[in-house]
């Protein structure tokens, strides 16, 4: 199923069968931050909310409420967001000490930094957790995670930027390239 941001018309793919018994979830658009409501086409319903003042020890948790706001990370953990089956995403290091290394993005959110990340760079100019690369449908977004020395695209310091195929970005002394490949 493809969902579209009502604010900027960015499109995202997810498997609606992963919604399970939840009738609706809400997430934020990676591009503009607008709210996206995702309705379960199966029309599943949840148990009714408890009466005010009722014993809530057995009531559904707040996270199961139909209108509870979800983040992309929450949706990934629930299995709603997943990598597209018809594309492969990877990061190639094209400049810096690790030149020539290529990393396949195997999950919706991949962190890059000096240590404790999915992709670790031996680079004193990179923060421990420098950026996150998040895949939403057919495109990806790079987010600076509050790094000391910044993340740069086309010489401009960024906090968030949509990555198109072959977009280059700099972290410390490394230049990385985002690669999107269609699978046959």
C-alpha positions as CSV (number, residue, x, y, z in Angstrom):
1,X,0.0,0.0,0.0
2,X,1.2,3.5,-0.8
3,X,0.3,6.4,1.5
4,X,0.8,10.1,0.7
5,X,1.5,13.0,2.9
6,X,-1.4,15.4,2.7
7,X,0.9,18.4,3.1
8,X,3.7,17.8,0.6
9,X,2.4,14.8,-1.4
10,X,5.5,12.7,-0.5
11,X,4.7,9.0,-1.0
12,X,5.6,6.1,1.3
13,X,5.2,2.3,0.9
14,X,4.3,0.0,3.7
15,X,2.7,-3.4,4.1
16,X,-0.8,-2.8,5.6
17,X,-1.0,-6.4,6.8
18,X,1.5,-5.4,9.4
19,X,-1.1,-3.1,11.0
20,X,-2.6,-6.2,12.6
21,X,-5.6,-5.3,14.8
22,X,-4.9,-1.5,14.8
23,X,-7.5,0.4,12.8
24,X,-5.2,3.5,12.4
25,X,-1.8,4.8,13.2
26,X,-0.3,8.3,12.7
27,X,3.2,9.1,11.8
28,X,5.1,12.2,10.6
29,X,6.4,12.8,7.0
30,X,10.1,12.6,6.8
31,X,10.2,15.4,4.3
32,X,7.9,18.1,5.8
33,X,7.0,16.8,9.2
34,X,3.3,16.8,8.5
35,X,1.0,14.2,10.1
36,X,0.1,11.1,8.0
37,X,-2.8,9.0,9.2
38,X,-2.6,5.4,8.0
39,X,-6.0,3.6,8.1
40,X,-6.2,-0.2,8.2
41,X,-8.1,-1.2,5.0
42,X,-9.4,-4.3,6.8
43,X,-11.4,-2.1,9.2
44,X,-10.1,-3.8,12.3
45,X,-11.4,-2.4,15.6
46,X,-9.9,-2.2,19.1
47,X,-11.7,-2.8,22.4
48,X,-13.6,0.3,23.6
49,X,-11.8,2.7,25.9
50,X,-12.6,2.4,29.6
51,X,-15.1,4.6,31.3
52,X,-13.6,7.6,33.2
53,X,-12.8,6.5,36.7
54,X,-12.9,2.8,35.8
55,X,-10.2,0.4,36.8
56,X,-7.6,0.7,34.0
57,X,-5.2,-2.0,35.0
58,X,-6.5,-4.2,32.2
59,X,-7.3,-1.4,29.8
60,X,-5.5,-1.2,26.5
61,X,-2.2,0.7,26.7
62,X,-2.0,4.2,25.3
63,X,0.2,3.0,22.4
64,X,-2.8,0.8,21.2
65,X,-5.2,3.8,20.9
66,X,-6.3,4.4,17.3
67,X,-5.1,8.0,17.2
68,X,-1.9,7.7,19.2
69,X,0.9,9.4,17.3
70,X,3.7,7.1,16.1
71,X,7.2,7.9,15.0
72,X,8.9,6.2,12.1
73,X,11.0,4.2,14.6
74,X,7.8,3.0,16.3
75,X,6.4,1.9,12.9
76,X,9.6,0.1,12.0
77,X,9.6,-1.8,15.3
78,X,5.9,-2.8,14.7
79,X,6.9,-4.0,11.2
80,X,4.7,-1.4,9.4
81,X,7.6,0.4,7.7
82,X,10.0,-1.8,5.7
83,X,12.5,-1.5,2.9
84,X,10.9,-1.7,-0.5
85,X,11.2,-5.1,-2.2
86,X,11.9,-3.6,-5.6
87,X,14.9,-1.4,-4.6
88,X,18.2,-1.8,-3.0
89,X,19.8,1.1,-1.1
90,X,23.5,1.4,-0.2
91,X,26.2,3.8,0.9
92,X,29.5,4.0,-0.8
93,X,32.5,5.9,0.6
94,X,34.1,7.8,-2.2
95,X,36.5,10.0,-0.3
96,X,38.4,9.6,3.0
97,X,40.3,6.8,4.7
98,X,37.6,4.2,4.0
99,X,37.4,5.0,0.3
100,X,36.0,2.1,-1.7
101,X,33.9,0.6,1.1
102,X,30.2,0.0,0.3
103,X,27.5,-0.7,2.8
104,X,24.1,-2.2,2.0
105,X,21.2,-0.6,3.9
106,X,19.4,-3.5,5.4
107,X,17.0,-1.7,7.7
108,X,14.8,1.3,7.6
109,X,17.1,3.4,9.9
110,X,20.9,3.1,9.6
111,X,23.2,5.2,11.8
112,X,26.7,6.3,10.7
113,X,29.4,7.7,13.0
114,X,32.7,7.1,14.7
115,X,31.5,4.3,17.1
116,X,28.5,2.3,18.2
117,X,26.7,2.8,14.8
118,X,25.6,0.5,12.0
119,X,28.4,2.0,9.8
120,X,31.5,3.0,11.8
121,X,34.0,5.3,10.3
122,X,37.6,5.7,11.7
123,X,37.4,9.5,11.6
124,X,38.3,11.8,14.5
125,X,36.2,14.5,12.8
126,X,33.0,12.4,12.9
127,X,30.8,12.4,16.0
128,X,30.2,9.0,17.7
129,X,26.6,9.0,16.2
130,X,26.8,11.5,13.4
131,X,23.9,10.9,11.1
132,X,20.9,8.6,10.6
133,X,19.8,7.5,7.1
134,X,16.1,6.7,7.1
135,X,14.4,5.0,4.2
136,X,10.8,6.0,3.5
137,X,9.3,4.2,0.5
138,X,11.3,4.9,-2.6
139,X,13.6,7.6,-1.1
140,X,15.8,8.2,1.9
141,X,16.5,11.1,4.3
142,X,19.8,11.9,6.0
143,X,19.5,13.5,9.4
144,X,22.3,15.0,11.4
145,X,22.1,13.7,14.9
146,X,23.5,16.9,16.6
147,X,27.1,16.3,15.4
148,X,29.8,18.6,16.4
149,X,31.3,19.2,13.0
150,X,28.1,19.0,11.0
151,X,26.9,17.1,7.9
152,X,27.2,18.8,4.5
153,X,25.4,18.4,1.1
154,X,26.7,20.5,-1.8
155,X,28.9,22.5,0.7
156,X,25.9,23.4,2.8
157,X,25.5,22.4,6.4
158,X,22.2,20.5,6.8
159,X,20.1,19.0,9.5
160,X,17.8,17.0,7.2
161,X,18.0,16.4,3.5
162,X,16.2,14.0,1.1
163,X,18.7,11.8,-0.6
164,X,18.2,11.1,-4.3
165,X,20.2,8.5,-6.2
166,X,23.9,9.4,-6.3
167,X,23.6,12.2,-3.7
168,X,26.9,12.9,-2.0
169,X,27.2,14.1,1.6
170,X,30.2,14.8,3.9
171,X,30.8,13.6,7.4
172,X,34.2,14.6,8.8
173,X,36.9,13.7,6.3
174,X,34.6,11.2,4.5
175,X,32.4,11.8,1.5
176,X,29.6,9.3,1.2
177,X,27.3,8.6,-1.7
178,X,23.7,7.3,-1.5
179,X,22.9,4.7,-4.2
180,X,19.4,3.5,-5.1
181,X,19.3,0.5,-7.4
182,X,16.1,-1.0,-9.0
183,X,15.9,-4.7,-8.6
184,X,14.7,-6.8,-11.5
